[in-house]
Amino acid sequence: MLAIIDTGCANINSVRFAFERLGVTPTVITNVDQVQNAERIILPGVGHASVAMDRLISGNWIDAINEFERPIMGICLGMQLLCEHSSEGDIKTLGKVKGNVSQLDVGQLTSPHMGWNNLNVLKPHALTKGLSSDDQVYFVHSFAHQINECTLASTQYGQDFSAIVAQDNIAGMQFHPERSAKVGARLLQNFLDWQI
């Protein structure tokens, strides 16, 4: 079972529909007891990091996520919550991926970063299989994970930042694969195929 955690901090329908187009019917879970039946988990998220973390804490999701040994992928804010710290609200996050999240230094560019950008693959990995430097994905965010050894692919908008990360059984995509057409579909399929 592919499970999508519903914390109330994301529009999960677009994520669900994207997987359904790949022939997979996800189960939207609202209770930690449902985690034990999952083979893979998606943690989506939009909005403010501190609000989303409060929802994870109040819903008792922290232990369930920490104890889950199969693949987990965070999308957008969900990816940021899997890191160690976010400067958005100055909060400790889940600590499943090394590194911190901070506000993008966009210079003269518009914030938030919204639109299509290329991916720069830094490391070969099952999650980046089939990607080329011409491939673009859709971003909407103003905070980002700083590039480190967990970064599989980066993007540049005012500064370089992590677009795809992975550590152990944890993955994250800063962009919205569910809104990124054929490239996004390929990346979601890569997650479904990922063996750890």
C-alpha atoms as one frame of an Amber mdcrd trajectory, in Angstrom:
protein
   0.000   0.000   0.000   1.146   3.488  -0.885   0.017   5.843   1.887  -0.321
   9.618   1.756  -0.263  11.255   5.176  -3.050  13.809   5.518  -2.056  16.361
   8.138  -4.393  19.016   6.772  -1.404  21.005   5.459  -1.626  20.071   1.784
  -3.982  19.570  -1.102  -3.460  15.827  -1.355  -5.851  15.256  -4.244  -3.331
  16.323  -6.897  -0.759  13.926  -5.420  -3.300  11.115  -5.295  -4.411  11.702
  -8.883  -0.777  11.729 -10.093  -0.205   8.251  -8.672  -3.543   7.040 -10.018
  -2.355   8.060 -13.501   0.559   5.656 -12.924  -1.865   2.854 -12.109  -1.435
   3.020  -8.327  -4.292   3.872  -5.967  -2.865   5.465  -2.814  -4.577   5.315
   0.553  -4.938   8.642   2.327  -4.220   8.019   6.002  -5.289  10.232   8.868
  -4.300   8.006  11.790  -0.878   6.705  12.821  -2.297   3.201  13.284  -2.636
   2.978   9.500   1.118   3.369   8.967   1.877  -0.269   9.766   0.029  -1.383
   6.611   1.990   0.921   4.312   4.778  -0.170   2.000   5.671   3.426   1.112
   4.669   6.805   2.489   4.258  10.238   0.938   4.465  13.297   3.211   3.079
  16.255   1.245   2.929  19.772   2.590   2.219  23.397   1.796   2.146  26.447
   4.034   4.220  27.372   7.071   6.745  24.921   8.544   5.865  25.558  12.180
   2.148  24.977  11.575   2.876  21.738   9.723   5.227  20.505  12.465   2.583
  21.273  15.080   0.138  19.137  13.088   2.652  16.252  12.954   3.259  16.508
  16.701  -0.408  16.797  17.682  -1.307  13.891  15.403   1.390  11.681  16.983
   3.079  11.206  13.608   6.664  11.740  14.818   7.299   8.261  16.234   5.433
   6.612  13.377   7.660   8.335  10.815  10.836   7.697  12.817  10.068   3.999
  13.163   9.041   3.446   9.532  11.860   1.563   7.764  10.443   1.472   4.249
  10.608   4.346   1.721   9.225   7.749   2.693   9.161  10.764   0.382   8.410
  14.348   1.320   7.103  16.767  -1.291   7.711  20.535  -1.088   7.167  21.503
   2.574   7.016  17.775   3.342  10.634  17.479   2.189  11.659  20.436   4.358
  10.045  18.846   7.411  12.217  15.758   6.941  15.383  17.850   7.397  16.990
  18.928  10.686  15.951  22.551  11.140  13.919  25.214   9.368  14.486  28.931
   9.715  10.793  29.365   8.869   9.622  29.716  12.454  13.097  28.699  13.724
  11.983  25.148  14.446  13.539  21.737  14.873  12.143  19.438  12.216  12.145
  15.636  11.880  15.895  15.210  11.401  15.655  12.359   8.902  17.801  14.142
   6.292  21.000  15.949   7.195  20.972  19.675   6.705  18.935  22.777   7.315
  16.277  24.723   5.473  16.567  28.483   5.129  15.010  31.286   3.146  16.136
  31.495  -0.457  18.475  34.382  -1.240  16.804  35.388  -4.496  18.543  38.749
  -4.960  16.547  40.808  -7.457  14.321  37.871  -8.400  10.716  37.495  -7.301
   9.935  35.568  -4.116   8.462  33.033  -3.737  10.218  31.014  -6.414   7.328
  29.967  -8.620   7.636  28.285 -11.990   9.521  25.764 -14.089  13.262  25.185
 -13.610  15.866  22.708 -14.764  17.273  19.980 -12.538  21.021  19.490 -12.247
  21.707  15.866 -11.282  24.689  15.739  -8.914  24.681  12.022  -8.039  23.416
   8.907  -9.802  20.547   7.370  -7.842  17.421   5.311  -8.450  15.339   8.431
  -7.754  16.979  10.408 -10.585  16.923   7.597 -13.154  16.147   8.868 -16.636
  16.618  12.564 -15.851  18.495  14.861 -18.201  19.702  18.448 -17.841  16.869
  19.540 -20.167  14.168  18.286 -17.816  12.133  20.910 -15.970   9.892  20.633
 -12.908   7.486  23.005 -11.198   8.434  24.857  -8.001   6.463  26.997  -5.537
   8.516  27.856  -2.428  10.563  30.498  -0.629  12.620  28.224   1.685  15.008
  25.477   0.624  17.456  22.824   1.837  21.085  23.839   1.550  23.125  21.560
  -0.701  25.088  18.851   1.108  25.985  15.148   0.768  22.296  14.196   0.754
  21.591  16.279  -2.361  20.927  14.205  -5.488  19.854  17.081  -7.745  19.985
  20.842  -7.429  18.280  23.851  -8.976  19.358  27.468  -9.248  17.127  30.410
  -8.398  19.099  33.266  -6.899  21.256  30.548  -5.324  21.801  26.834  -5.750
  19.629  24.647  -3.517  18.590  21.018  -3.151  15.826  19.898  -5.486  15.999
  16.161  -4.678  17.516  14.660  -1.528  17.888  11.161  -0.146  19.280   9.583
   3.006  18.744   5.938   3.928  15.023   5.227   3.336  14.103   8.918   3.135
  13.645  10.955  -0.038  12.502  14.486  -0.706  11.551  16.596  -3.703  11.370
  20.369  -3.231   9.290  20.830  -6.373   5.844  19.400  -7.084   6.266  16.204
  -9.131   2.484  15.856  -9.255   2.365  19.168 -11.184   5.445  18.543 -13.332
   3.934  16.694 -16.319   5.888  13.775 -17.818   9.075  14.504 -15.867   7.153
  14.514 -12.596   5.417  11.252 -13.515   8.795   9.650 -14.191  10.099  10.806
 -10.804   7.046   9.457  -8.983   7.522   6.143 -10.784  11.177   6.181  -9.707
   9.993   6.470  -6.106   7.606   3.545  -6.582  10.448   1.474  -8.053  13.055
   2.494  -5.435  14.411  -0.453  -3.480  16.330   0.207  -0.283
